[in-house]
Amino acid sequence: MGAREQVDNFYRFATERLRNSSSELSVDELYDQWRIENPSSAQQADDLAAIYVSLEDFKQGERGRPDGETTQRLREEFGIRSPE
């Protein structure tokens, strides 16, 4: 997809979001939303590779970490208090 087509697609996306949004969105927020819904080919390839690695890890018995453990580690790392 060429740059012209990407810009046209983003314009249509942004116009529709602004028309249907109850809050004012910035251009950065619109672009972030558009990128999430329209990842580049490179991003799709990276995501697919990560999924395959995770599946292989799972087959080898890796089960990851409990969600609460990871959340707590990130809170400590970034100095964020736990919600009360």
C-alpha positions as CSV (number, residue, x, y, z in Angstrom):
1,M,0.0,0.0,0.0
2,G,1.4,3.3,-1.0
3,A,1.7,6.5,1.1
4,R,-1.2,8.2,-0.7
5,E,-3.5,5.3,0.0
6,Q,-2.4,5.1,3.7
7,V,-3.1,8.9,4.1
8,D,-6.5,8.5,2.5
9,N,-7.3,5.6,4.7
10,F,-6.2,7.4,7.8
11,Y,-8.3,10.5,6.8
12,R,-11.4,8.3,6.4
13,F,-10.7,6.6,9.7
14,A,-10.1,9.9,11.6
15,T,-13.1,11.6,10.1
16,E,-15.4,8.7,11.1
17,R,-13.9,8.5,14.7
18,L,-14.3,12.3,15.2
19,R,-17.9,12.1,13.9
20,N,-18.8,9.3,16.3
21,S,-16.8,10.3,19.3
22,S,-18.3,11.9,22.4
23,S,-14.9,13.3,23.4
24,E,-12.4,15.4,21.6
25,L,-9.5,13.2,20.3
26,S,-6.0,14.5,19.5
27,V,-4.3,13.7,16.2
28,D,-1.9,11.5,18.2
29,E,-4.7,9.5,19.8
30,L,-6.4,9.1,16.4
31,Y,-3.1,7.9,14.9
32,D,-2.5,5.5,17.7
33,Q,-5.9,4.0,17.3
34,W,-5.5,3.7,13.6
35,R,-2.1,2.0,13.9
36,I,-3.6,-0.5,16.3
37,E,-6.3,-1.3,13.9
38,N,-4.1,-1.1,10.8
39,P,-0.7,-2.5,11.7
40,S,2.2,-2.4,9.1
41,S,3.3,-5.6,7.4
42,A,6.5,-5.5,9.6
43,Q,4.4,-5.2,12.8
44,Q,2.2,-8.1,11.7
45,A,5.2,-10.2,11.0
46,D,6.7,-9.3,14.4
47,D,3.5,-10.1,16.2
48,L,3.1,-13.5,14.3
49,A,6.7,-14.4,15.2
50,A,6.1,-13.6,18.9
51,I,3.0,-15.8,18.8
52,Y,4.9,-18.7,17.4
53,V,7.7,-18.3,20.0
54,S,5.0,-18.2,22.8
55,L,3.3,-21.4,21.4
56,E,6.7,-23.2,21.3
57,D,7.4,-22.1,24.9
58,F,3.9,-23.4,25.9
59,K,4.6,-26.7,24.3
60,Q,7.9,-26.9,26.3
61,G,6.0,-26.4,29.5
62,E,6.4,-22.7,30.0
63,R,3.2,-21.3,31.6
64,G,4.3,-17.7,32.1
65,R,3.7,-15.7,35.3
66,P,0.5,-14.9,37.1
67,D,-1.0,-11.6,36.1
68,G,-0.8,-10.1,39.6
69,E,2.9,-10.9,39.9
70,T,3.7,-9.1,36.7
71,T,1.5,-6.1,37.6
72,Q,3.1,-5.8,41.0
73,R,6.6,-6.0,39.5
74,L,5.8,-3.2,37.0
75,R,4.2,-1.1,39.8
76,E,7.4,-1.4,41.8
77,E,9.6,-0.7,38.8
78,F,7.8,2.5,37.9
79,G,6.9,3.6,41.4
80,I,3.1,3.3,41.0
81,R,1.0,2.8,44.1
82,S,-1.5,0.0,44.1
83,P,-5.1,1.1,43.9
84,E,-6.8,1.0,47.2
